[in-house]
Amino acid sequence: MRTMVVFERGTIRQRRFLVFIRAQLPLLVGTTFVIGSALVVVPEVRDDVFLLVGGLVIVASCVIGLLVPWHKITAPGLVVLAIADVIGVAFVRESLFRYVPSVEILAIFPVLWLAYGFSQWVVVAAVAGTIFIAAFPYLVAWTVPQSGLEWLNLLTLPVLVIGIAILANLAAEELRTRRARLIHAFEVQQEALEEAQDSEAIARSILDTVQAGVAFVAIDGEYIANERALETAVAIGLGASESRYSGARMYTTDRVTPISPEEQPIPRGLAGETVEQHFAWVGEAHRQSAIITSTSPVRRDTGELLGTVIVMYDVTDLAEAIEIREQFLRTVSHELRTPLTAAVGYLDLLDEDPDLPPRLASRLDTVRRGMERLTTRIAELMAASDDGVELQRVRVEIGQLVEDSAGSLGPAARGRVMRFGTDGTGLVADVDPRRLSQAIGELLTNAIKFGADDMPVIVRLSGDADSIELQITDTGPGMSRAELTRAFDSFYRAPAARAQAIQGFGLGLHIVRNIFRAHGGNVELRSEVGVGTTVICRLPRPVA
């Protein structure tokens, strides 16, 4: 049986007081007023047994309602209490109706309780109780109404109370429905709150666990950040009062030149820009850290900006290792080039010696070729250690540059290169011919070294209004996805190159990319294992 919240079982013990206050107390107050007034005004009823019994029944019902632990009693037990109230009201009405006709209003209290507090079938009990109260005088006299007026008096109270009971029950049902909805909504919100709290705890644990500084800055300036992000902010020089999130201790790769506030990654990110892999040195001179910063805006599905996520990686160990490596390369290259230059000079003097025996001349050629290979390797090491590529630009025909680069190859290699579009005119660019020839020659050499011996190397040159595109394709073992991701790394050599003992330091593609980027272009690799590799190089057209 469904009941209203005041009557539900299984709750706290204080529910018994709610039963008394909300259900019994109004009846007790009303009955006390009616009986007390009647005893004063109508002396004839002072010895009436019906009045005494009715009053005692109602008082007993109220006492039981106050003392019994209703949180342990089922709903039918409460119905018994209401039935007792009906019986008490019937006795009081029988005693006082001829003097105080309005006494029958007391029937409203138990009827409303039954109609409002219980499910619809109990309304039938409420109606039956009203009929019992109205018919009680006839039951006592063991007779029936003798006239139409008596029938009208008998039926008026039940009919009116039926309407009130139905309305009260419908209102109670609506309240029960709304309460159920509110409880369900509360449970859903509670679950959502618990999920949100769990998500927050997980996110906080992730933020504190990852080896990076992570922060979210909302558009209103509020932020959340882990300890590493806060430590980095302090190193940069950000303070709690900083509104632009820029600092005075962020430097370029030389560790000395400050980065202006508008160029720093955090202000750029907060302005809505997506910043990827911004490298900078931060902190005071004697304890700088290398930080890579990336930012990304966070938006709702509607596109509304919520804030910016900032991720900062400390790569100090890696950056310092790279610096040591670059310094080592520069030192080794310089130390090797100096004696090598002297050795090549003495070889030139020997070549010019007219008394040089012929049998030594061929051996000197072998030495010279070895010196040339060593010179090439040292040049690669020096190029790899250069911080930048210096260019001496002139406007040249790229097709002719490709032809010259192919022509500088040996006869056998030159015969394998098939060129398309290199003989046309109009494909001009402002480039450093020496540097670009070096890059193109490196790509052709790689294609010949790694391609199948019996297959050609295809060179295609084309252009549009904005750029010139050079494609060099070989038919060979190709590269896997993992190899492609590392192909431009300095000193990286693919497993196939190591297995075939192909000479080189693994610097060729790294140098090629640096040269094309210095020209404002780019280099792209496309490869399929077992099919071959295509290198796509692009250069910008000169501005007219």
C-alpha positions as CSV (number, residue, x, y, z in Angstrom):
1,M,0.0,0.0,0.0
2,R,1.4,3.4,-1.0
3,T,1.3,6.2,1.7
4,M,2.5,9.7,1.9
5,V,5.8,10.5,3.3
6,V,4.5,11.2,6.8
7,F,3.2,7.6,7.1
8,E,6.0,5.7,5.4
9,R,7.7,2.9,7.4
10,G,11.3,2.2,7.6
11,T,12.4,5.8,8.4
12,I,13.5,7.4,11.7
13,R,11.6,7.0,15.0
14,Q,10.5,10.6,15.0
15,R,7.9,9.6,12.3
16,R,5.6,8.7,15.2
17,F,5.4,12.4,16.1
18,L,4.6,13.3,12.5
19,V,1.7,10.9,12.6
20,F,0.4,12.5,15.7
21,I,0.9,16.1,14.7
22,R,-0.3,15.8,11.1
23,A,-3.1,13.3,11.6
24,Q,-4.3,13.0,15.2
25,L,-3.7,16.4,16.7
26,P,-6.2,18.4,14.5
27,L,-8.9,15.8,15.4
28,L,-8.0,16.0,19.1
29,V,-8.1,19.8,19.2
30,G,-11.4,19.9,17.3
31,T,-13.0,17.2,19.5
32,T,-11.8,18.8,22.7
33,F,-13.3,22.1,21.6
34,V,-16.7,20.6,20.7
35,I,-17.0,18.4,23.8
36,G,-15.8,21.1,26.2
37,S,-18.1,23.7,24.7
38,A,-21.0,21.3,24.8
39,L,-20.4,20.4,28.4
40,V,-20.6,24.1,29.3
41,V,-23.5,25.1,27.1
42,V,-25.6,21.9,27.1
43,P,-25.8,20.4,30.6
44,E,-28.0,17.6,29.4
45,V,-25.1,15.8,27.7
46,R,-22.8,15.7,30.7
47,D,-24.0,12.2,31.6
48,D,-24.3,11.0,28.0
49,V,-22.5,7.6,27.6
50,F,-22.0,8.1,23.8
51,L,-20.2,11.4,24.4
52,L,-18.0,9.8,27.0
53,V,-17.2,6.7,24.9
54,G,-16.6,8.8,21.8
55,G,-14.2,11.2,23.6
56,L,-12.3,8.3,25.2
57,V,-11.9,6.5,21.8
58,I,-10.5,9.6,20.2
59,V,-8.2,10.3,23.1
60,A,-7.0,6.7,23.1
61,S,-6.4,6.8,19.3
62,C,-4.3,10.0,19.7
63,V,-2.3,8.5,22.6
64,I,-1.6,5.4,20.5
65,G,-0.7,7.6,17.5
66,L,1.9,9.3,19.8
67,L,3.4,6.3,21.4
68,V,3.4,3.5,18.8
69,P,6.6,3.3,16.7
70,W,4.9,3.7,13.3
71,H,8.2,3.4,11.5
72,K,7.9,-0.3,12.2
73,I,4.2,-0.7,11.5
74,T,2.8,-1.4,8.1
75,A,0.2,0.8,6.4
76,P,-2.8,-1.3,7.3
77,G,-2.0,-0.7,11.0
78,L,-2.5,3.1,10.3
79,V,-5.8,2.4,8.7
80,V,-7.0,0.8,12.0
81,L,-6.1,4.0,13.8
82,A,-8.2,6.0,11.3
83,I,-11.1,3.5,11.7
84,A,-11.0,4.1,15.5
85,D,-11.2,7.8,14.9
86,V,-14.3,7.2,12.7
87,I,-16.0,5.2,15.5
88,G,-15.2,7.9,18.1
89,V,-16.6,10.7,15.8
90,A,-19.8,8.6,15.3
91,F,-20.4,8.3,19.1
92,V,-19.7,12.1,19.6
93,R,-22.1,13.0,16.8
94,E,-24.8,10.8,18.1
95,S,-24.6,12.6,21.4
96,L,-24.3,16.2,20.2
97,F,-26.0,16.4,16.7
98,R,-29.4,17.5,18.0
99,Y,-27.7,20.4,19.9
100,V,-24.7,21.2,17.7
101,P,-25.4,20.0,14.1
102,S,-22.0,21.2,12.9
103,V,-20.4,18.4,15.1
104,E,-20.5,16.2,12.0
105,I,-17.6,18.2,10.5
106,L,-15.4,16.2,12.8
107,A,-15.8,13.4,10.3
108,I,-13.7,15.4,7.9
109,F,-10.5,14.7,9.8
110,P,-10.3,10.9,9.6
111,V,-11.8,10.9,6.1
112,L,-9.1,13.4,4.8
113,W,-6.5,11.3,6.5
114,L,-7.7,8.2,4.8
115,A,-8.2,9.9,1.4
116,Y,-5.0,11.9,1.5
117,G,-2.6,9.5,3.1
118,F,-3.4,6.2,1.4
119,S,-4.0,4.8,-2.1
120,Q,-7.3,5.0,-3.9
121,W,-9.0,1.8,-2.5
122,V,-8.8,3.3,1.0
123,V,-11.1,6.0,-0.3
124,V,-13.8,3.4,-0.2
125,A,-13.1,2.9,3.5
126,A,-13.3,6.6,4.0
127,V,-16.7,6.7,2.3
128,A,-17.9,3.7,4.3
129,G,-16.8,5.4,7.5
130,T,-18.8,8.5,6.6
131,I,-21.9,6.5,5.9
132,F,-21.3,4.7,9.3
133,I,-21.1,8.1,11.1
134,A,-24.3,9.3,9.3
135,A,-26.2,6.1,9.9
136,F,-25.0,5.4,13.4
137,P,-28.2,7.0,15.1
138,Y,-30.4,4.6,13.0
139,L,-28.2,1.7,13.9
140,V,-28.5,2.6,17.6
141,A,-32.3,2.9,17.3
142,W,-32.4,-0.2,15.0
143,T,-34.6,1.6,12.5
144,V,-34.5,3.3,9.1
145,P,-35.3,6.8,7.9
146,Q,-39.0,7.3,7.7
147,S,-39.3,10.4,5.5
148,G,-37.5,12.0,2.6
149,L,-36.0,14.6,4.9
150,E,-34.5,11.9,7.1
151,W,-33.0,10.2,4.0
152,L,-31.7,13.6,2.9
153,N,-30.0,14.1,6.3
154,L,-28.6,10.6,6.1
155,L,-27.1,11.0,2.6
156,T,-26.0,14.6,2.6
157,L,-22.9,14.1,4.7
158,P,-21.6,11.0,2.8
159,V,-22.2,12.6,-0.6
160,L,-20.3,15.8,0.4
161,V,-17.5,13.9,2.0
162,I,-17.2,11.6,-1.0
163,G,-16.4,14.7,-3.2
164,I,-13.9,16.0,-0.6
165,A,-12.3,12.6,-0.3
166,I,-12.0,12.2,-4.1
167,L,-10.4,15.6,-4.5
168,A,-8.1,15.0,-1.5
169,N,-7.1,11.6,-2.9
170,L,-6.4,13.0,-6.4
171,A,-4.3,15.8,-4.9
172,A,-2.4,13.2,-2.8
173,E,-1.8,11.1,-5.9
174,E,-0.5,14.1,-7.8
175,L,1.8,14.9,-4.9
176,R,3.0,11.3,-4.7
177,T,3.8,11.4,-8.4
178,R,5.6,14.7,-8.1
179,R,7.5,13.4,-5.1
180,A,8.5,10.3,-7.0
181,R,9.8,12.5,-9.8
182,L,11.6,14.7,-7.4
183,I,13.2,11.7,-5.7
184,H,14.2,10.3,-9.1
185,A,15.6,13.7,-10.2
186,F,17.5,13.9,-6.9
187,E,18.9,10.4,-7.3
188,V,19.9,11.2,-10.9
189,Q,21.6,14.5,-9.8
190,Q,23.2,12.7,-6.9
191,E,24.6,10.1,-9.3
192,A,25.7,12.8,-11.6
193,L,27.4,14.7,-8.7
194,E,29.1,11.5,-7.6
195,E,30.3,10.8,-11.2
196,A,31.5,14.4,-11.5
197,Q,33.3,14.1,-8.1
198,D,34.8,10.8,-9.3
199,S,35.9,12.4,-12.6
200,E,37.4,15.3,-10.8
201,A,39.3,13.0,-8.5
202,I,40.5,10.9,-11.4
203,A,41.5,14.1,-13.4
204,R,43.3,15.4,-10.4
205,S,45.2,12.1,-9.9
206,I,46.1,12.1,-13.6
207,L,47.3,15.7,-13.4
208,D,49.5,15.0,-10.4
209,T,50.8,11.8,-12.0
210,V,51.7,12.8,-15.5
211,Q,55.3,13.9,-16.1
212,A,54.2,17.2,-17.4
213,G,52.8,20.5,-16.2
214,V,49.1,20.7,-17.1
215,A,46.8,23.6,-16.5
216,F,43.3,24.8,-17.6
217,V,42.6,28.5,-17.6
218,A,39.0,29.5,-17.9
219,I,37.9,32.6,-19.8
220,D,37.1,34.3,-16.5
221,G,40.7,33.8,-15.4
222,E,40.1,31.0,-13.0
223,Y,42.5,28.1,-13.4
224,I,43.4,24.6,-12.1
225,A,46.9,23.3,-12.4
226,N,49.1,20.6,-11.1
227,E,52.3,21.2,-9.2
228,R,54.6,20.9,-12.2
229,A,52.7,23.6,-14.0
230,L,52.9,25.9,-11.0
231,E,56.6,25.3,-10.7
232,T,57.1,26.1,-14.3
233,A,55.0,29.3,-13.9
234,V,57.2,30.4,-11.1
235,A,60.3,29.7,-13.2
236,I,58.9,31.8,-16.0
237,G,58.2,34.6,-13.6
238,L,54.4,34.5,-13.5
239,G,52.8,35.8,-10.3
240,A,49.4,35.4,-8.8
241,S,48.5,38.9,-10.0
242,E,49.6,38.4,-13.6
243,S,46.6,38.7,-15.9
244,R,48.5,38.1,-19.2
245,Y,50.3,35.0,-18.1
246,S,53.6,36.1,-19.5
247,G,56.9,36.3,-17.7
248,A,60.3,38.0,-18.0
249,R,62.3,34.7,-17.7
250,M,61.5,33.0,-21.0
251,Y,64.3,32.8,-23.5
252,T,65.0,31.5,-27.1
253,T,67.3,28.7,-27.9
254,D,70.3,30.7,-27.2
255,R,69.3,31.0,-23.5
256,V,69.9,34.7,-23.5
257,T,67.4,36.5,-25.8
258,P,64.1,37.1,-24.0
259,I,60.9,36.1,-25.7
260,S,58.5,39.0,-25.9
261,P,55.1,38.6,-24.1
262,E,53.1,38.5,-27.3
263,E,55.3,35.7,-28.6
264,Q,55.1,33.6,-25.5
265,P,53.0,30.5,-25.8
266,I,50.6,30.9,-22.9
267,P,49.3,34.4,-23.9
268,R,49.0,33.2,-27.4
269,G,47.0,30.2,-26.3
270,L,44.8,32.3,-24.1
271,A,44.1,34.5,-27.1
272,G,42.6,31.4,-28.8
273,E,45.6,30.3,-30.8
274,T,46.6,26.6,-30.9
275,V,50.3,26.5,-30.1
276,E,52.2,23.3,-30.9
277,Q,55.6,22.3,-29.5
278,H,56.9,25.8,-28.6
279,F,60.5,25.4,-27.2
280,A,62.0,27.8,-24.8
281,W,64.4,28.1,-21.9
282,V,62.9,29.4,-18.7
283,G,64.2,30.4,-15.3
284,E,67.2,32.3,-14.0
285,A,70.5,32.0,-15.9
286,H,72.2,29.6,-13.4
287,R,69.3,27.2,-13.3
288,Q,67.4,27.3,-16.6
289,S,65.0,24.5,-17.7
290,A,64.0,23.6,-21.3
291,I,60.3,23.6,-21.7
292,I,58.1,22.6,-24.6
293,T,54.7,24.2,-24.4
294,S,51.5,23.3,-26.3
295,T,48.1,24.9,-25.9
296,S,44.6,24.1,-27.2
297,P,41.3,25.9,-26.8
298,V,38.4,24.0,-25.1
299,R,35.0,24.7,-26.6
300,R,31.5,23.4,-26.1
301,D,29.6,21.6,-28.9
302,T,28.1,25.0,-29.7
303,G,31.5,26.5,-30.3
304,E,31.5,28.6,-27.1
305,L,35.0,29.0,-25.7
306,L,35.4,27.7,-22.2
307,G,39.1,28.2,-21.7
308,T,42.5,26.9,-22.7
309,V,44.4,23.7,-21.9
310,I,48.2,24.3,-21.4
311,V,50.7,21.4,-21.4
312,M,54.3,22.0,-20.5
313,Y,57.0,19.3,-20.8
314,D,60.4,19.6,-19.1
315,V,62.9,18.4,-21.6
316,T,66.0,19.9,-20.0
317,D,68.0,16.6,-19.9
318,L,67.2,16.0,-23.6
319,A,68.0,19.6,-24.6
320,E,71.3,19.6,-22.8
321,A,72.2,16.2,-24.3
322,I,71.5,17.6,-27.7
323,E,73.6,20.6,-27.0
324,I,76.5,18.4,-25.9
325,R,76.1,16.3,-29.0
326,E,76.1,19.4,-31.3
327,Q,79.1,20.8,-29.5
328,F,80.8,17.4,-29.9
329,L,80.0,17.3,-33.6
330,R,81.3,20.8,-34.2
331,T,84.5,20.1,-32.3
332,V,85.1,16.7,-34.1
333,S,84.3,18.2,-37.5
334,H,86.7,21.0,-36.9
335,E,89.5,18.8,-35.6
336,L,89.2,16.4,-38.5
337,R,88.9,19.0,-41.2
338,T,92.1,20.7,-40.3
339,P,94.5,17.8,-40.7
340,L,92.4,16.5,-43.7
341,T,92.9,19.8,-45.5
342,A,96.6,19.5,-45.0
343,A,96.6,15.9,-46.2
344,V,94.7,16.8,-49.4
345,G,97.1,19.6,-50.0
346,Y,100.1,17.2,-49.8
347,L,98.3,14.9,-52.2
348,D,98.0,17.8,-54.7
349,L,101.7,18.4,-54.4
350,L,102.5,14.7,-55.0
351,D,100.2,14.8,-58.1
352,E,102.3,17.7,-59.4
353,D,105.6,16.0,-58.8
354,P,107.0,15.0,-62.3
355,D,109.2,12.3,-60.7
356,L,106.2,10.4,-59.2
357,P,106.4,6.8,-60.3
358,P,103.4,5.6,-62.3
359,R,102.7,2.7,-60.0
360,L,102.2,5.2,-57.1
361,A,99.9,7.5,-59.1
362,S,97.1,4.9,-59.1
363,R,97.5,4.3,-55.4
364,L,97.3,8.1,-54.8
365,D,94.0,8.1,-56.7
366,T,92.7,5.5,-54.3
367,V,93.9,7.6,-51.4
368,R,92.3,10.7,-52.9
369,R,88.9,9.0,-53.3
370,G,89.0,7.9,-49.7
371,M,89.9,11.5,-48.8
372,E,86.9,12.8,-50.8
373,R,84.6,10.4,-49.0
374,L,85.9,11.5,-45.7
375,T,85.6,15.1,-46.7
376,T,81.9,14.4,-47.6
377,R,81.3,12.8,-44.2
378,I,82.8,15.6,-42.3
379,A,80.8,18.1,-44.4
380,E,77.6,16.2,-43.4
381,L,78.7,16.3,-39.7
382,M,79.2,20.0,-39.9
383,A,75.9,20.5,-41.7
384,A,74.1,18.5,-39.0
385,S,75.7,20.6,-36.3
386,D,74.8,24.0,-37.9
387,D,72.2,25.9,-35.9
388,G,70.8,27.3,-39.1
389,V,71.3,27.3,-42.9
390,E,72.8,30.5,-44.4
391,L,71.6,31.1,-47.9
392,Q,72.9,33.2,-50.8
393,R,69.8,33.5,-53.0
394,V,69.7,34.1,-56.7
395,R,66.9,33.4,-59.1
396,V,67.5,30.2,-61.1
397,E,65.7,27.7,-63.3
398,I,64.9,24.7,-61.0
399,G,64.7,22.4,-63.9
400,Q,68.3,23.2,-64.9
401,L,69.4,22.8,-61.3
402,V,67.9,19.3,-61.3
403,E,69.6,18.5,-64.6
404,D,72.9,19.6,-63.2
405,S,72.5,17.6,-60.1
406,A,71.7,14.5,-62.1
407,G,74.6,15.1,-64.4
408,S,77.0,15.2,-61.5
409,L,76.2,11.5,-60.7
410,G,78.4,8.8,-62.1
411,P,77.6,7.4,-65.5
412,A,75.9,4.3,-64.3
413,A,73.7,6.2,-61.8
414,R,73.0,9.0,-64.2
415,G,71.6,6.4,-66.7
416,R,69.0,5.2,-64.2
417,V,67.5,8.7,-63.6
418,M,64.4,9.4,-65.7
419,R,63.4,13.1,-65.7
420,F,60.1,14.6,-66.6
421,G,59.4,18.3,-66.7
422,T,62.9,19.4,-66.0
423,D,63.6,20.8,-69.5
424,G,60.8,23.4,-69.4
425,T,61.2,27.0,-68.6
426,G,59.4,29.2,-66.2
427,L,59.9,27.1,-63.1
428,V,62.1,29.7,-61.3
429,A,62.7,30.3,-57.7
430,D,65.0,32.5,-55.5
431,V,67.3,29.9,-54.0
432,D,70.9,29.2,-53.0
433,P,72.0,27.0,-55.9
434,R,74.8,25.4,-54.0
435,R,72.6,24.4,-51.1
436,L,69.7,23.3,-53.2
437,S,72.0,21.3,-55.5
438,Q,73.4,19.6,-52.4
439,A,69.8,18.6,-51.3
440,I,68.7,17.4,-54.7
441,G,72.0,15.4,-55.1
442,E,71.5,13.8,-51.7
443,L,67.9,12.7,-52.7
444,L,69.1,11.3,-56.0
445,T,71.9,9.4,-54.3
446,N,69.6,8.0,-51.7
447,A,67.1,6.9,-54.4
448,I,69.9,5.1,-56.3
449,K,71.4,3.5,-53.2
450,F,68.1,2.2,-51.7
451,G,66.2,1.5,-54.9
452,A,66.4,-1.8,-56.9
453,D,69.5,-2.0,-59.1
454,D,67.5,-2.8,-62.3
455,M,64.7,-0.2,-61.7
456,P,64.8,3.5,-62.7
457,V,64.6,6.5,-60.5
458,I,61.7,8.8,-61.6
459,V,62.1,12.6,-61.2
460,R,59.1,14.8,-61.9
461,L,59.1,18.6,-61.7
462,S,55.9,20.6,-61.8
463,G,54.5,23.9,-60.5
464,D,51.5,26.0,-60.0
465,A,50.9,29.7,-59.2
466,D,52.2,29.4,-55.7
467,S,54.9,26.7,-55.6
468,I,57.2,24.4,-57.4
469,E,57.1,20.6,-56.7
470,L,59.8,18.1,-57.1
471,Q,59.1,14.4,-56.8
472,I,61.8,11.7,-56.7
473,T,60.5,8.1,-56.7
474,D,62.5,4.9,-56.4
475,T,61.3,1.3,-56.6
476,G,62.8,-0.5,-53.6
477,P,62.2,-1.9,-50.2
478,G,60.2,1.1,-49.0
479,M,59.8,2.2,-45.4
480,S,57.3,1.2,-42.7
481,R,55.2,3.7,-40.8
482,A,57.6,3.5,-37.8
483,E,60.6,4.2,-40.1
484,L,58.8,7.1,-41.7
485,T,58.3,8.8,-38.4
486,R,62.0,8.8,-37.8
487,A,63.3,9.3,-41.3
488,F,64.2,12.9,-40.8
489,D,65.9,12.4,-37.4
490,S,69.6,13.1,-37.5
491,F,71.8,9.9,-37.3
492,Y,68.8,7.6,-37.9
493,R,69.5,4.7,-40.3
494,A,66.7,2.4,-41.3
495,P,67.2,-1.4,-40.6
496,A,67.6,-2.1,-44.3
497,A,70.5,0.4,-44.6
498,R,72.2,-1.3,-41.6
499,A,71.6,-4.8,-42.9
500,Q,73.0,-4.0,-46.3
501,A,76.0,-2.1,-44.8
502,I,75.2,1.0,-46.9
503,Q,77.6,3.8,-45.9
504,G,76.4,7.0,-44.3
505,F,75.7,8.7,-41.0
506,G,72.0,8.9,-41.4
507,L,72.1,12.7,-41.8
508,G,71.0,13.0,-45.5
509,L,67.3,13.6,-45.1
510,H,67.8,15.7,-42.0
511,I,70.0,18.0,-44.0
512,V,67.7,18.0,-47.0
513,R,64.7,19.1,-44.8
514,N,66.7,21.8,-43.2
515,I,67.8,23.2,-46.6
516,F,64.2,23.2,-48.0
517,R,62.8,24.7,-44.8
518,A,65.4,27.5,-44.9
519,H,64.1,28.2,-48.4
520,G,60.5,28.5,-47.1
521,G,59.6,25.1,-48.5
522,N,59.0,21.6,-47.0
523,V,59.7,18.0,-47.6
524,E,57.3,15.1,-47.4
525,L,57.9,11.3,-47.5
526,R,55.5,8.7,-48.9
527,S,56.5,5.1,-48.8
528,E,55.0,1.6,-49.0
529,V,56.9,-1.5,-47.8
530,G,58.0,-3.6,-50.8
531,V,56.9,-0.9,-53.3
532,G,59.2,2.1,-53.0
533,T,59.5,5.6,-51.7
534,T,58.6,9.0,-53.0
535,V,60.1,12.2,-51.7
536,I,58.0,15.3,-52.4
537,C,59.8,18.7,-52.1
538,R,58.1,22.0,-52.4
539,L,59.5,25.5,-52.9
540,P,57.7,28.8,-52.9
541,R,57.4,30.8,-56.1
542,P,59.2,34.2,-56.1
543,V,57.1,37.2,-55.5
544,A,56.9,39.2,-58.8
